[in-house]
Amino acid sequence: MTTTTDTVTGAAAAGTASAPPPPPGALARWGGLMARHMKPVLGVWLMLLIGLGAAAPSVFTSLAGAGWQANGSESVVVRDLAIEHFGGNASSAIQVVIHTDDGTIGDDATTAVIDEATDILAADDRIADIMPPTEGVTVSEDGATGILIAGAAADADDMVRLADDLADELTALGDSAAGIEVFPTGQSMLWSDFNHANHDAMMQAEMMSWPVTLLILVLAFGSLVAAGLPLMLTIAGLVTSAGALVLLNMVTPISVWAMNFALMFALALGIDYALFLVARFRDALRTATTPAEAVSVTYGTAGKAVLLSGVTVLISLSAVLLVPAPAVRTMAVGIMLAVVFVLAASFTLLPAVLGALGNKVNAVSLPFAKKQEHRSPLFARWAAGLRRRPLLAVVVSGAILVLACLPVFGLKVAMPSISVVPEDAPVREGYHLVQEAMGDGAPGMLQVIVDAADADTAAATAADIEGISAVTPAMPATDDSGLVMFQAVPTVDPSDEAMNGILADLRAELPDSALVGGAPAENIDLQTALDDWLPVIIGVILVLGFLLLLIALRAPLTALMGTVVSLLSTGAAFGMARLIFQEGHLSGVLGFEPQGFLDGWGPVFFFAMIFAVAMDYTVFLLATVKEYQEKTGDARLAVTEGMAHSGRIIFAAAAVMVAVFFTFALAEPLPPKEMGIILGVAVLLDALLVRLVLLPALMLLAGRAAWWSPAWLRRILPDISFSH
């Protein structure tokens, strides 16, 4: 009886008996070079870790806290004009809410508090003009609540840092004995609290994910030494990328969120790449004469897949750089830096360590590991089952994914509301206090800057617009610019969907010289930019992903199938996001208050991230299938062997990613919860339904057509071989 393995071996032998094996490729030679020069490689990495690691601890205090804006938008112009001509009374100004239960704003007790707050703020050169609570403008009708406004003399990032520095000191001015409460609030304070809450939650999630990750790796490898290598790779990538972000921040502001995402992706991808490479190295040790030769074989085969995967991730994320929003762009930069350093470690540090370890990579093995082989009998049987019923597998898995995609058509997005910060955060308490005292729209006043000649007309027009409850007196510029500014108070909460219509009406009906901004306008302008760029980014990612697979595989149909099925898993994840975060299903179990929409940056950013991860698994599977296609020439047998040799790695890598992402679902703040659940669901669906069912079943149905390519295309594409 001839087994499948015998068939592969025999076919390979038949195809190579008459010709000598091809010389090692560039990556194979590179891997062998690193393996033979461990000391210099370790020396370079030690210098990198010391140099960049020295900067890494300051990463969260150094990076920028703002940047959630659409550069060039009308609202950003208004903010800049307010800083330049109106004493810094911009959306980034610090607002201090003073509330008294027993007196009124302006009595001796509240005046003393206001004076103390003024002294604290005036001592900082990031503050411009300080405007005390003013009757009819920033004092409630009952006189119990007032707002002190400290104008911004610095950019939005420095104002968030100022909020970090002064929040506790300002809050401490409250006097419970006198019945006086003090709550610093405003957009800068909101971003400060928002960043701190999310940073703390993400760090806790990271710490929770490490032991779970180690357990999965030990089970996957069966060896403590082998399981430690992915963690080594991840730590090297994390430390160096954190230090690099601090240095880059000295050149251009980098959002603190960049490091949050870099942490998560370095852990996930570092483990993915190490799993694939270490598993292949352990298999290569069985036939290699030296560890260096085993490393060479590993990088001549699996190394190509890892490099292709890394390039695919970088290309997917690079599309996000098109969005004209600093925070969104630099989040992508953070992940890209992490991927670059993880790739660098994968192709230098890891082969050097593998070459030094040799067979010791299997040290401290669990009992079952002695029977473990690179070719998984379990996944071989799974692939054989798919081979018997490929059409049924396509119909069932495809139907499930399409059904999961359907809710995406009703998905709503908006920028985060005040509910994303903890209920006991001073910024949220001050926000609600202002609403109770002055109306729902008071925390989100819209700012109108207009030529003095048009000021009366603009104010009268604004007051008549539906959705505007009041207009404050005009404030002249502090210089001779000829501009005035007034505030238009909406009737609705700043995050209410109706705010979009109110802003549009103001901009349409006010005189041509008028510009409308303010915190709600900045959010709406950013959301508009994200919505406008989303189709472009999706198109760029899909086209570039397809072209990269086409170049690597030289198979148009397989490249198309790999791209389309990745899109299916991405759509399914967003369909689930609508059910959970917009409609609130499972909100009680997951412990969050649904906003009625998904955070606005989610579709752009999560699409790029999910597609990058999905293509990661696509590359691992298709590269292995192509390797056996090259060895055997049998398209269906290649799918079976590709599944047998990559299925366990994909499953283990997905298990690690799901564990990492789902730990973020336990976070209290909503954004990391959204991120964890959406990415976790995406990986789960992708690994179980797409990589292990739908894609291999489609390739089985396609047969030899999966690898067909017209002659003219083969002439212009490089011939990349995945077999050693």
C-alpha positions as semicolon CSV with decimal commas, in nm:
position;residue;x (nm);y (nm);z (nm)
1;M;0,000;0,000;0,000
2;T;0,134;0,349;-0,091
3;T;0,081;0,618;0,170
4;T;0,033;0,987;0,102
5;T;0,377;1,061;0,240
6;D;0,528;0,797;0,012
7;T;0,350;0,956;-0,281
8;V;0,495;1,296;-0,197
9;T;0,843;1,157;-0,148
10;G;0,825;0,949;-0,463
11;A;0,693;1,233;-0,674
12;A;0,962;1,462;-0,543
13;A;1,230;1,204;-0,614
14;A;1,100;1,146;-0,965
15;G;1,105;1,513;-1,038
16;T;1,461;1,563;-0,914
17;A;1,643;1,236;-0,999
18;S;1,775;1,361;-1,330
19;A;1,893;1,699;-1,209
20;P;2,100;1,820;-0,915
21;P;1,915;2,016;-0,647
22;P;1,904;2,390;-0,711
23;P;2,155;2,605;-0,521
24;P;2,030;2,762;-0,197
25;G;1,838;3,083;-0,244
26;A;1,922;3,421;-0,093
27;L;1,713;3,367;0,221
28;A;1,858;3,019;0,274
29;R;2,210;3,159;0,249
30;W;2,114;3,445;0,481
31;G;1,973;3,208;0,744
32;G;2,288;2,996;0,734
33;L;2,504;3,309;0,766
34;M;2,315;3,423;1,078
35;A;2,336;3,073;1,229
36;R;2,714;3,065;1,185
37;H;2,770;3,412;1,333
38;M;2,574;3,406;1,656
39;K;2,809;3,626;1,860
40;P;2,809;3,928;1,625
41;V;2,429;3,901;1,582
42;L;2,373;3,885;1,957
43;G;2,614;4,177;2,001
44;V;2,420;4,394;1,760
45;W;2,090;4,305;1,922
46;L;2,232;4,370;2,267
47;M;2,333;4,720;2,157
48;L;1,990;4,776;2,002
49;L;1,813;4,659;2,315
50;I;2,030;4,875;2,540
51;G;2,014;5,181;2,314
52;L;1,645;5,175;2,225
53;G;1,551;5,008;2,551
54;A;1,681;5,310;2,743
55;A;1,414;5,522;2,574
56;A;1,138;5,258;2,591
57;P;1,023;5,316;2,955
58;S;0,922;5,674;2,872
59;V;0,711;5,572;2,575
60;F;0,371;5,638;2,735
61;T;0,468;5,971;2,887
62;S;0,653;6,093;2,578
63;L;0,402;6,018;2,304
64;A;0,125;6,254;2,196
65;G;-0,220;6,234;2,351
66;A;-0,426;6,419;2,091
67;G;-0,429;6,409;1,711
68;W;-0,792;6,303;1,667
69;Q;-0,865;6,558;1,397
70;A;-0,894;6,588;1,022
71;N;-0,600;6,802;0,913
72;G;-0,710;7,088;0,689
73;S;-1,073;7,071;0,800
74;E;-1,278;7,380;0,887
75;S;-1,293;7,286;1,254
76;V;-0,913;7,266;1,283
77;V;-0,886;7,608;1,117
78;V;-1,128;7,747;1,378
79;R;-0,921;7,598;1,661
80;D;-0,603;7,756;1,524
81;L;-0,774;8,094;1,481
82;A;-0,910;8,078;1,837
83;I;-0,561;8,014;1,974
84;E;-0,411;8,297;1,768
85;H;-0,677;8,568;1,799
86;F;-0,903;8,486;2,096
87;G;-0,673;8,418;2,387
88;G;-0,670;8,044;2,330
89;N;-1,047;8,003;2,382
90;A;-1,038;7,698;2,156
91;S;-1,171;7,344;2,177
92;S;-0,839;7,244;2,338
93;A;-0,876;7,496;2,623
94;I;-0,895;7,366;2,980
95;Q;-1,237;7,402;3,137
96;V;-1,277;7,393;3,514
97;V;-1,630;7,334;3,639
98;I;-1,706;7,477;3,985
99;H;-2,031;7,375;4,152
100;T;-2,162;7,482;4,490
101;D;-2,450;7,327;4,682
102;D;-2,487;7,602;4,941
103;G;-2,397;7,927;4,768
104;T;-2,358;8,086;4,427
105;I;-2,074;8,141;4,185
106;G;-1,906;8,465;4,290
107;D;-1,957;8,440;4,663
108;D;-1,655;8,436;4,893
109;A;-1,613;8,058;4,903
110;T;-1,634;7,998;4,526
111;T;-1,427;8,310;4,451
112;A;-1,147;8,170;4,666
113;V;-1,158;7,842;4,471
114;I;-1,164;8,027;4,138
115;D;-0,863;8,235;4,245
116;E;-0,669;7,924;4,345
117;A;-0,749;7,756;4,015
118;T;-0,645;8,071;3,829
119;D;-0,310;8,079;4,012
120;I;-0,240;7,713;3,930
121;L;-0,323;7,762;3,562
122;A;-0,153;8,100;3,520
123;A;0,175;7,951;3,646
124;D;0,197;7,732;3,336
125;D;0,317;7,888;3,010
126;R;0,093;7,655;2,810
127;I;-0,204;7,864;2,928
128;A;-0,302;8,187;2,749
129;D;-0,590;8,405;2,872
130;I;-0,793;8,286;3,170
131;M;-1,164;8,368;3,157
132;P;-1,347;8,340;3,492
133;P;-1,710;8,226;3,504
134;T;-1,924;8,495;3,338
135;E;-2,298;8,546;3,398
136;G;-2,506;8,477;3,091
137;V;-2,224;8,285;2,926
138;T;-2,050;8,036;3,156
139;V;-2,265;8,055;3,470
140;S;-2,589;7,859;3,505
141;E;-2,920;8,040;3,555
142;D;-2,942;7,927;3,919
143;G;-2,589;8,054;3,982
144;A;-2,473;7,724;4,132
145;T;-2,245;7,614;3,847
146;G;-1,976;7,806;3,662
147;I;-1,702;7,727;3,410
148;L;-1,355;7,881;3,424
149;I;-1,187;7,867;3,082
150;A;-0,808;7,856;3,057
151;G;-0,710;7,935;2,700
152;A;-0,465;7,720;2,507
153;A;-0,124;7,868;2,432
154;A;0,012;7,540;2,298
155;D;-0,086;7,276;2,044
156;A;-0,344;7,008;2,117
157;D;-0,085;6,749;2,224
158;D;0,074;6,983;2,477
159;M;-0,270;7,072;2,613
160;V;-0,339;6,703;2,677
161;R;-0,003;6,681;2,859
162;L;-0,108;6,987;3,060
163;A;-0,430;6,808;3,149
164;D;-0,221;6,510;3,265
165;D;-0,012;6,740;3,484
166;L;-0,284;6,952;3,644
167;A;-0,596;6,734;3,663
168;D;-0,538;6,602;4,015
169;E;-0,430;6,940;4,153
170;L;-0,737;7,113;4,014
171;T;-0,976;6,841;4,132
172;A;-0,826;6,869;4,484
173;L;-0,950;7,230;4,508
174;G;-1,297;7,099;4,584
175;D;-1,409;7,154;4,944
176;S;-1,663;6,898;5,061
177;A;-1,713;7,082;5,392
178;A;-1,816;7,396;5,203
179;G;-2,021;7,197;4,953
180;I;-1,796;7,295;4,659
181;E;-1,696;7,052;4,383
182;V;-1,430;7,113;4,120
183;F;-1,407;6,906;3,802
184;P;-1,155;6,984;3,523
185;T;-1,318;6,898;3,192
186;G;-1,315;6,986;2,823
187;Q;-1,169;6,806;2,523
188;S;-0,807;6,805;2,645
189;M;-0,911;6,660;2,979
190;L;-1,131;6,406;2,800
191;W;-0,840;6,281;2,588
192;S;-0,617;6,273;2,896
193;D;-0,859;6,053;3,093
194;F;-0,942;5,852;2,783
195;N;-0,576;5,775;2,714
196;H;-0,499;5,685;3,075
197;A;-0,800;5,456;3,113
198;N;-0,725;5,276;2,790
199;H;-0,353;5,249;2,856
200;D;-0,414;5,095;3,198
201;A;-0,672;4,854;3,055
202;M;-0,448;4,749;2,767
203;M;-0,148;4,692;2,994
204;Q;-0,361;4,474;3,224
205;A;-0,483;4,279;2,922
206;E;-0,126;4,234;2,797
207;M;-0,018;4,100;3,136
208;M;-0,311;3,858;3,139
209;S;-0,233;3,736;2,789
210;W;0,131;3,637;2,855
211;P;0,069;3,329;3,074
212;V;-0,212;3,212;2,846
213;T;0,017;3,258;2,546
214;L;0,298;3,062;2,711
215;L;0,061;2,775;2,792
216;I;-0,061;2,755;2,431
217;L;0,297;2,765;2,301
218;V;0,407;2,486;2,535
219;L;0,115;2,273;2,418
220;A;0,189;2,355;2,053
221;F;0,564;2,283;2,072
222;G;0,574;2,036;2,358
223;S;0,901;2,195;2,470
224;L;0,967;2,481;2,710
225;V;1,277;2,592;2,519
226;A;1,098;2,600;2,184
227;A;0,799;2,775;2,344
228;G;1,029;3,045;2,482
229;L;1,165;3,144;2,140
230;P;0,848;3,323;2,021
231;L;0,841;3,517;2,347
232;M;1,208;3,612;2,298
233;L;1,124;3,738;1,951
234;T;0,825;3,933;2,077
235;I;1,013;4,099;2,363
236;A;1,293;4,204;2,128
237;G;1,038;4,353;1,888
238;L;0,847;4,529;2,166
239;V;1,147;4,691;2,334
240;T;1,307;4,814;2,012
241;S;0,983;4,943;1,859
242;A;0,894;5,127;2,183
243;G;1,232;5,300;2,188
244;A;1,208;5,380;1,817
245;L;0,866;5,542;1,869
246;V;1,008;5,767;2,143
247;L;1,288;5,879;1,910
248;L;1,048;5,928;1,619
249;N;0,823;6,137;1,845
250;M;1,108;6,388;1,871
251;V;1,073;6,447;1,497
252;T;0,693;6,433;1,460
253;P;0,414;6,377;1,718
254;I;0,326;6,007;1,754
255;S;-0,003;5,912;1,922
256;V;0,021;5,720;2,248
257;W;-0,223;5,478;2,085
258;A;0,055;5,379;1,845
259;M;0,232;5,198;2,127
260;N;-0,087;5,032;2,248
261;F;-0,144;4,874;1,908
262;A;0,226;4,803;1,858
263;L;0,229;4,605;2,183
264;M;-0,058;4,389;2,070
265;F;0,064;4,330;1,716
266;A;0,424;4,263;1,816
267;L;0,300;3,991;2,050
268;A;0,061;3,840;1,797
269;L;0,283;3,851;1,488
270;G;0,606;3,772;1,672
271;I;0,449;3,450;1,794
272;D;0,303;3,375;1,449
273;Y;0,637;3,408;1,274
274;A;0,832;3,220;1,538
275;L;0,579;2,936;1,538
276;F;0,615;2,890;1,164
277;L;0,994;2,914;1,163
278;V;1,066;2,709;1,476
279;A;0,829;2,432;1,366
280;R;1,005;2,410;1,028
281;F;1,348;2,418;1,194
282;R;1,260;2,126;1,422
283;D;1,149;1,929;1,118
284;A;1,463;2,021;0,924
285;L;1,683;1,897;1,210
286;R;1,568;1,540;1,133
287;T;1,761;1,531;0,805
288;A;2,016;1,813;0,829
289;T;2,378;1,730;0,911
290;T;2,434;2,052;1,111
291;P;2,211;2,307;1,287
292;A;2,329;2,573;1,040
293;E;2,206;2,355;0,751
294;A;1,869;2,315;0,925
295;V;1,846;2,693;0,962
296;S;1,930;2,732;0,594
297;V;1,653;2,489;0,495
298;T;1,410;2,671;0,726
299;Y;1,474;3,014;0,581
300;G;1,481;2,885;0,226
301;T;1,123;2,762;0,270
302;A;0,931;2,900;0,569
303;G;1,145;3,217;0,569
304;K;0,998;3,321;0,235
305;A;0,645;3,280;0,370
306;V;0,725;3,486;0,680
307;L;0,887;3,762;0,475
308;L;0,590;3,766;0,237
309;S;0,351;3,777;0,532
310;G;0,537;4,067;0,690
311;V;0,537;4,263;0,365
312;T;0,163;4,195;0,329
313;V;0,096;4,330;0,680
314;L;0,305;4,640;0,608
315;I;0,128;4,704;0,279
316;S;-0,216;4,666;0,438
317;L;-0,133;4,910;0,715
318;S;0,040;5,157;0,485
319;A;-0,297;5,228;0,322
320;V;-0,413;5,381;0,653
321;L;-0,149;5,653;0,607
322;L;-0,381;5,806;0,347
323;V;-0,621;5,926;0,620
324;P;-0,541;6,292;0,707
325;A;-0,567;6,230;1,084
326;P;-0,244;6,230;1,289
327;A;-0,367;5,982;1,553
328;V;-0,487;5,732;1,292
329;R;-0,174;5,764;1,080
330;T;0,064;5,724;1,373
331;M;-0,123;5,422;1,507
332;A;-0,047;5,259;1,174
333;V;0,315;5,377;1,201
334;G;0,341;5,220;1,547
335;I;0,224;4,881;1,423
336;M;0,444;4,903;1,114
337;L;0,750;4,978;1,329
338;A;0,667;4,680;1,551
339;V;0,632;4,455;1,244
340;V;0,963;4,579;1,102
341;F;1,148;4,505;1,427
342;V;0,978;4,167;1,468
343;L;1,077;4,081;1,110
344;A;1,431;4,199;1,177
345;A;1,450;3,977;1,485
346;S;1,296;3,688;1,290
347;F;1,568;3,707;1,024
348;T;1,869;3,782;1,245
349;L;1,825;3,701;1,614
350;L;1,608;3,391;1,571
351;P;1,829;3,207;1,314
352;A;2,135;3,287;1,525
353;V;1,973;3,141;1,837
354;L;1,838;2,840;1,647
355;G;2,184;2,770;1,506
356;A;2,330;2,782;1,855
357;L;2,060;2,563;2,009
358;G;2,047;2,290;1,746
359;N;1,875;1,986;1,895
360;K;1,856;2,160;2,230
361;V;1,554;2,343;2,089
362;N;1,360;2,033;2,202
363;A;1,496;2,051;2,557
364;V;1,261;2,031;2,856
365;S;1,004;1,848;2,644
366;L;0,669;1,723;2,758
367;P;0,607;1,347;2,720
368;F;0,380;1,378;2,416
369;A;0,636;1,588;2,228
370;K;0,855;1,286;2,150
371;K;0,584;1,160;1,917
372;Q;0,516;1,497;1,759
373;E;0,598;1,540;1,390
374;H;0,589;1,843;1,165
375;R;0,330;1,669;0,948
376;S;0,012;1,651;1,156
377;P;-0,190;1,330;1,108
378;L;-0,496;1,508;1,249
379;F;-0,486;1,786;0,990
380;A;-0,397;1,536;0,719
381;R;-0,721;1,350;0,800
382;W;-0,907;1,682;0,806
383;A;-0,774;1,768;0,462
384;A;-0,868;1,423;0,336
385;G;-1,223;1,482;0,456
386;L;-1,234;1,813;0,269
387;R;-1,104;1,637;-0,040
388;R;-1,397;1,399;-0,032
389;R;-1,661;1,675;0,009
390;P;-1,510;2,005;-0,112
391;L;-1,837;2,147;-0,251
392;L;-2,024;2,081;0,075
393;A;-1,742;2,250;0,271
394;V;-1,757;2,557;0,045
395;V;-2,136;2,586;0,069
396;V;-2,156;2,546;0,447
397;S;-1,859;2,768;0,542
398;G;-1,946;3,026;0,277
399;A;-2,309;3,044;0,392
400;I;-2,205;3,097;0,755
401;L;-1,965;3,376;0,657
402;V;-2,215;3,547;0,428
403;L;-2,481;3,538;0,700
404;A;-2,231;3,686;0,945
405;C;-2,153;3,961;0,691
406;L;-2,514;4,070;0,638
407;P;-2,548;4,289;0,951
408;V;-2,257;4,504;0,832
409;F;-2,492;4,688;0,595
410;G;-2,666;4,852;0,892
411;L;-2,346;4,945;1,075
412;K;-2,333;5,299;1,217
413;V;-2,013;5,476;1,314
414;A;-1,937;5,790;1,513
415;M;-1,659;5,932;1,724
416;P;-1,652;5,811;2,088
417;S;-1,893;5,968;2,336
418;I;-1,828;6,063;2,698
419;S;-1,934;5,711;2,798
420;V;-1,594;5,574;2,690
421;V;-1,430;5,711;3,006
422;P;-1,503;5,564;3,352
423;E;-1,812;5,693;3,528
424;D;-1,611;5,827;3,822
425;A;-1,364;6,018;3,604
426;P;-1,369;6,392;3,692
427;V;-1,406;6,485;3,323
428;R;-1,726;6,281;3,299
429;E;-1,865;6,414;3,627
430;G;-1,796;6,771;3,514
431;Y;-1,953;6,698;3,176
432;H;-2,279;6,575;3,329
433;L;-2,283;6,859;3,583
434;V;-2,268;7,114;3,299
435;Q;-2,549;6,932;3,119
436;E;-2,771;6,931;3,426
437;A;-2,709;7,301;3,490
438;M;-2,698;7,445;3,138
439;G;-2,857;7,196;2,898
440;D;-2,766;6,884;2,703
441;G;-2,560;7,068;2,443
442;A;-2,363;7,293;2,680
443;P;-2,054;7,067;2,702
444;G;-2,029;7,074;2,322
445;M;-2,077;7,435;2,221
446;L;-2,004;7,512;1,858
447;Q;-1,763;7,798;1,796
448;V;-1,829;8,047;1,516
449;I;-1,556;8,284;1,398
450;V;-1,669;8,549;1,155
451;D;-1,569;8,891;1,017
452;A;-1,685;9,171;1,249
453;A;-1,898;9,318;0,969
454;D;-2,101;8,996;0,948
455;A;-2,117;8,927;1,323
456;D;-2,473;9,049;1,389
457;T;-2,613;8,869;1,085
458;A;-2,431;8,548;1,175
459;A;-2,549;8,555;1,537
460;A;-2,911;8,618;1,437
461;T;-2,900;8,345;1,172
462;A;-2,745;8,094;1,414
463;A;-3,008;8,168;1,678
464;D;-3,286;8,085;1,429
465;I;-3,141;7,751;1,321
466;E;-3,329;7,447;1,450
467;G;-3,125;7,268;1,710
468;I;-2,956;7,580;1,851
469;S;-3,089;7,680;2,195
470;A;-2,883;7,995;2,251
471;V;-2,605;8,212;2,114
472;T;-2,351;8,375;2,347
473;P;-2,248;8,742;2,313
474;A;-1,982;8,807;2,050
475;M;-1,622;8,811;2,170
476;P;-1,389;9,047;1,981
477;A;-1,042;8,933;1,883
478;T;-0,753;9,029;2,110
479;D;-0,575;9,188;1,814
480;D;-0,673;9,394;1,508
481;S;-0,764;9,094;1,292
482;G;-1,121;9,216;1,250
483;L;-1,267;8,886;1,367
484;V;-1,522;8,805;1,635
485;M;-1,624;8,476;1,791
486;F;-1,944;8,354;1,951
487;Q;-2,068;8,019;2,076
488;A;-2,379;7,843;1,947
489;V;-2,527;7,613;2,212
490;P;-2,691;7,299;2,064
491;T;-3,006;7,145;2,210
492;V;-2,862;6,793;2,194
493;D;-2,574;6,600;2,346
494;P;-2,250;6,646;2,146
495;S;-2,252;6,278;2,043
496;D;-2,615;6,284;1,928
497;E;-2,661;6,198;1,560
498;A;-2,864;6,518;1,517
499;M;-2,547;6,721;1,570
500;N;-2,443;6,637;1,213
501;G;-2,749;6,815;1,075
502;I;-2,708;7,113;1,308
503;L;-2,348;7,164;1,200
504;A;-2,437;7,127;0,832
505;D;-2,717;7,386;0,865
506;L;-2,488;7,635;1,038
507;R;-2,222;7,602;0,772
508;A;-2,477;7,630;0,493
509;E;-2,672;7,931;0,625
510;L;-2,417;8,152;0,797
511;P;-2,240;8,428;0,597
512;D;-1,951;8,324;0,375
513;S;-1,693;8,470;0,615
514;A;-1,813;8,245;0,899
515;L;-1,626;7,932;1,002
516;V;-1,777;7,679;1,243
517;G;-1,571;7,463;1,477
518;G;-1,561;7,338;1,833
519;A;-1,513;6,991;1,976
520;P;-1,828;6,835;1,820
521;A;-1,737;6,982;1,481
522;E;-1,386;6,837;1,504
523;N;-1,533;6,493;1,572
524;I;-1,777;6,524;1,282
525;D;-1,510;6,649;1,041
526;L;-1,284;6,359;1,140
527;Q;-1,566;6,111;1,094
528;T;-1,639;6,257;0,750
529;A;-1,275;6,219;0,651
530;L;-1,269;5,859;0,775
531;D;-1,589;5,778;0,585
532;D;-1,460;5,943;0,268
533;W;-1,130;5,756;0,276
534;L;-1,269;5,415;0,376
535;P;-1,361;5,298;0,020
536;V;-1,023;5,415;-0,110
537;I;-0,834;5,233;0,167
538;I;-1,034;4,914;0,116
539;G;-0,965;4,928;-0,257
540;V;-0,592;4,994;-0,210
541;I;-0,555;4,711;0,043
542;L;-0,744;4,461;-0,175
543;V;-0,553;4,549;-0,492
544;L;-0,212;4,548;-0,324
545;G;-0,290;4,227;-0,136
546;F;-0,396;4,057;-0,460
547;L;-0,086;4,178;-0,646
548;L;0,146;4,059;-0,371
549;L;-0,009;3,711;-0,372
550;L;0,003;3,709;-0,751
551;I;0,373;3,795;-0,753
552;A;0,454;3,533;-0,489
553;L;0,237;3,251;-0,625
554;R;0,217;3,325;-1,000
555;A;-0,138;3,193;-0,986
556;P;-0,414;3,449;-1,062
557;L;-0,705;3,233;-0,945
558;T;-0,539;3,137;-0,617
559;A;-0,438;3,499;-0,552
560;L;-0,797;3,609;-0,619
561;M;-0,943;3,338;-0,393
562;G;-0,698;3,426;-0,115
563;T;-0,795;3,793;-0,134
564;V;-1,173;3,739;-0,154
565;V;-1,192;3,494;0,136
566;S;-0,990;3,736;0,351
567;L;-1,250;4,001;0,267
568;L;-1,526;3,761;0,375
569;S;-1,378;3,704;0,720
570;T;-1,326;4,080;0,761
571;G;-1,689;4,152;0,670
572;A;-1,811;3,883;0,908
573;A;-1,616;4,041;1,195
574;F;-1,779;4,378;1,132
575;G;-2,119;4,212;1,109
576;M;-2,064;4,073;1,457
577;A;-1,942;4,416;1,571
578;R;-2,274;4,571;1,474
579;L;-2,472;4,312;1,670
580;I;-2,256;4,349;1,981
581;F;-2,156;4,715;1,999
582;Q;-2,432;4,892;1,809
583;E;-2,733;4,683;1,908
584;G;-2,597;4,579;2,246
585;H;-2,624;4,200;2,225
586;L;-2,407;4,045;2,499
587;S;-2,341;4,392;2,645
588;G;-2,454;4,267;2,987
589;V;-2,221;3,969;2,972
590;L;-1,930;4,176;2,844
591;G;-1,997;4,460;3,087
592;F;-2,033;4,773;2,875
593;E;-2,288;5,041;2,791
594;P;-2,359;5,035;2,414
595;Q;-2,323;5,371;2,240
596;G;-2,553;5,274;1,953
597;F;-2,263;5,287;1,709
598;L;-1,909;5,162;1,652
599;D;-1,626;5,405;1,724
600;G;-1,559;5,597;1,404
601;W;-1,196;5,499;1,354
602;G;-1,289;5,129;1,376
603;P;-1,380;5,050;1,013
604;V;-1,067;5,209;0,863
605;F;-0,822;5,080;1,117
606;F;-0,974;4,745;1,201
607;F;-1,022;4,664;0,833
608;A;-0,651;4,709;0,773
609;M;-0,559;4,510;1,084
610;I;-0,803;4,224;1,022
611;F;-0,711;4,197;0,656
612;A;-0,342;4,197;0,750
613;V;-0,392;3,910;0,997
614;A;-0,615;3,720;0,753
615;M;-0,355;3,751;0,479
616;D;-0,093;3,638;0,730
617;Y;-0,267;3,301;0,758
618;T;-0,336;3,298;0,383
619;V;0,033;3,330;0,308
620;F;0,129;3,054;0,554
621;L;-0,123;2,815;0,401
622;L;-0,069;2,899;0,034
623;A;0,309;2,907;0,062
624;T;0,306;2,556;0,207
625;V;0,058;2,434;-0,054
626;K;0,275;2,582;-0,330
627;E;0,579;2,409;-0,183
628;Y;0,411;2,070;-0,226
629;Q;0,267;2,171;-0,563
630;E;0,626;2,230;-0,675
631;K;0,739;1,898;-0,529
632;T;0,456;1,678;-0,657
633;G;0,287;1,856;-0,947
634;D;-0,044;1,726;-0,805
635;A;-0,269;2,022;-0,717
636;R;-0,510;1,829;-0,491
637;L;-0,235;1,635;-0,314
638;A;-0,056;1,967;-0,258
639;V;-0,361;2,100;-0,071
640;T;-0,372;1,788;0,148
641;E;-0,001;1,810;0,229
642;G;-0,014;2,185;0,271
643;M;-0,290;2,144;0,528
644;A;-0,107;1,859;0,701
645;H;0,211;2,066;0,736
646;S;0,063;2,410;0,814
647;G;-0,275;2,336;0,975
648;R;-0,142;2,283;1,326
649;I;0,074;2,598;1,305
650;I;-0,219;2,807;1,180
651;F;-0,443;2,663;1,451
652;A;-0,185;2,730;1,726
653;A;-0,111;3,080;1,596
654;A;-0,482;3,158;1,582
655;A;-0,528;3,025;1,936
656;V;-0,256;3,261;2,058
657;M;-0,405;3,558;1,872
658;V;-0,757;3,486;1,997
659;A;-0,624;3,457;2,353
660;V;-0,434;3,786;2,318
661;F;-0,725;3,972;2,160
662;F;-0,997;3,835;2,385
663;T;-0,810;3,942;2,698
664;F;-0,880;4,297;2,581
665;A;-1,251;4,214;2,590
666;L;-1,219;4,206;2,969
667;A;-1,109;4,571;2,979
668;E;-1,353;4,820;3,130
669;P;-1,311;5,103;2,874
670;L;-1,501;5,049;2,551
671;P;-1,231;5,107;2,283
672;P;-0,998;4,821;2,390
673;K;-1,307;4,604;2,439
674;E;-1,416;4,680;2,082
675;M;-1,068;4,612;1,953
676;G;-1,029;4,284;2,140
677;I;-1,368;4,141;2,047
678;I;-1,365;4,248;1,682
679;L;-1,011;4,124;1,620
680;G;-1,067;3,808;1,825
681;V;-1,386;3,720;1,637
682;A;-1,212;3,795;1,306
683;V;-0,923;3,560;1,382
684;L;-1,157;3,289;1,512
685;L;-1,375;3,301;1,201
686;D;-1,076;3,328;0,971
687;A;-0,881;3,037;1,117
688;L;-1,172;2,797;1,165
689;L;-1,388;2,871;0,862
690;V;-1,162;3,032;0,604
691;R;-0,808;2,891;0,632
692;L;-0,906;2,543;0,749
693;V;-1,223;2,497;0,543
694;L;-1,322;2,747;0,274
695;L;-0,990;2,829;0,108
696;P;-0,854;2,470;0,088
697;A;-1,195;2,347;-0,030
698;L;-1,199;2,611;-0,306
699;M;-0,851;2,506;-0,414
700;L;-0,956;2,141;-0,419
701;L;-1,249;2,231;-0,644
702;A;-1,023;2,437;-0,870
703;G;-0,767;2,157;-0,903
704;R;-0,493;2,235;-1,156
705;A;-0,669;2,559;-1,251
706;A;-0,568;2,698;-0,911
707;W;-0,207;2,714;-1,035
708;W;-0,269;2,807;-1,400
709;S;-0,112;3,125;-1,525
710;P;-0,091;3,264;-1,880
711;A;0,251;3,248;-2,041
712;W;0,282;3,625;-2,074
713;L;0,223;3,666;-1,698
714;R;0,483;3,403;-1,610
715;R;0,735;3,587;-1,826
716;I;0,697;3,914;-1,632
717;L;0,661;3,773;-1,279
718;P;0,957;3,651;-1,071
719;D;0,977;3,277;-1,015
720;I;0,965;3,243;-0,636
721;S;1,005;2,884;-0,519
722;F;0,884;2,780;-0,173
723;S;1,052;2,439;-0,182
724;H;1,413;2,400;-0,076
